[in-house]
Amino acid sequence: MFGGTKKPTTTTGVAPKTAFAPSIVSGNLKVTGDMQSNGDIQIDGQVDGDIRTGKLTVGSDATVNGSIRADEVMVSGTVNGSIEAGLVKLYATARVTGDISHESLAIEAGAFIQGLCKRVDLTPKTKEGEDAKREVAEVKLLPGEDGAGDDKTIAPPTLVKG
């Protein structure tokens, strides 16, 4: 009853994910070299090198001189280099000199960008996904299905009040 050992159990059979604190480059620190992490990185100092991570936050007094590749990037400071991320947020104090490749981009008034912003699909490509896209694009109605007998157009839906 008391003092007995109990083994933790999981209902899914998968070990619980361990949450780590973000890796922080503080304001008085300068890092020269590339950085790579599967977790979060917060830059408040200076980094001279490329960064690869899950989530990157560039503080308002921070400077990154190098390319950034991440799932999410939030910039309040200065980035001199390209950014490739699924989600990019540029806050009012951000200064980015370099190209931005993104799936989603948010820019606050006052942010500075000098470079090309390009929307790209960064999700992994699979043969099945491409086949599904092609199948959807090639769908045609049978003659008479849209009411007009034309197999090239789709009539808008008709509302029935009752």
N, C-alpha and C positions, 0 to 999 in steps of 0.2 A: 504494500500500500504506500507507505512513505519511504523514501530513500531508495526505492526500486528504480532500476534503469529502464527507460523507455526509448525505443528506437523511433526516430521520426519517420512517418510514413507519407508517401505522396500518392495521390489518387490516380495520377496519370502515368506514373512510373518514370517520369522525367525528373532529373535532379533540379531543384530550384535554382534560378539564375541569380548569381551573386552580383550585387550592385556595387560598383566602385565609385569613389569620388573622382571628379575630373582632375586630370593632370594640369597643373598650373605653372605657367612661366610668369613669375611676379614682375612688377614694374622695375625693379632694380637688377633684372637678370637679362643677359644677352646670350642667346644660343646660336652657335654657328654649326650648321650641319642639318641633315634631314631628320624629320620627326615622323614616327609612325605609331599609331595606337588604334586598337579596336574600340576604345571607349571615347570619352569626351576630353577635349583639350581646351583650356582657356589661356589665351595669350594676353598678358598685361604689359609685357616687356618687349624685347626685340628678338625676332627669329630671322636669321639669314640662312635659308634653306627651304626645301620643299616639305610640305606637310600632308600626310595621308592619315585620315581619321574618320570616325563615325560622325561626331559632332564637333564643330570648331566655333569658338567664340573669340572674336578679336576685340579687345577692350578699347575704349576711347583714346587712351594714350599709347596703344600698342602699334608696332610696325612689323609687317611680315614682308620680307624680300625673298620671294620664291613662289612657286606654284602651289595651289591648294587643291586637293581632291578629297571630298568628304560627302557624307549623306546630307548633312545640314551645315550651313555656314552663316553665322551672324556677325556682321562687321560694323563696328562703331569707330574703329581706328583706321590705319593706313595699310593697304595691301598693294605692293608693287609686284605684280605677277598674275598669272591666269588663275581663275577659279572654275572648278568643275564640281557641281553639286546638284543633288536633287532639289533642295530648297536653299535659296540664297535670300537673306534679308540684309538690306543696307539701311542703316539708321542715319539720321540727319548729320552726324559728325563723320560719317564714313568717307574715305578717299581711296578709290580703287583705280589703279593705272594698270590695265591689262584686260584681256578678254574674259567674259563670263559665259560659261556653258551651263545651262540650268534646265530643270523641268518646271520649276516655279520660282518666280522672282518678285520680291517686294522691295520697293524703294521709297523711303521717306523723303519729303521735301527737304532740300538742303544737301543731300548726299551728292558727292562728286564721282563721276565715272568718266574715264577716258579709255575707250576700248569698245570692242564689239560685244553686244549682248545677244546670245543665240540660244533659242529654245531647242532643246534636244531631248530625245527619249533615252534616258540612261538605264532603263530596265533591261535586264539580260534578255537577249534574243534567243528564242527557242524555235525549233522547226514547227512544233505544234502551234505556237502562237502565231507564226506567220501563216500557216495553213488556215487557221481560224479567221484571220483577217481577210485572206483571199476569199474564203467561202462566203463571208458576210458581204463582201463587195460584189460577188457574183450572183447574189440571190435575185431571181426574177420571178414575177408572179405568173401563174398560168393564165392563158387567155380567159377572160370573163371574170377573174377574181376581183378586179377593181371596179367592175360595173361598166367599164368602157370597152372592154374587149382588147385593149392595147396592153401588150406585155412589157412595155418600156416605162410606164408611169404608174405611180401609186396615188390613188385618190385620197384626199384628206378624210379623216373619219367623220361620220355624220352623227350629230347629236339627236337623240330621240327623247322627246319630252313626254312624260306619261303620267 
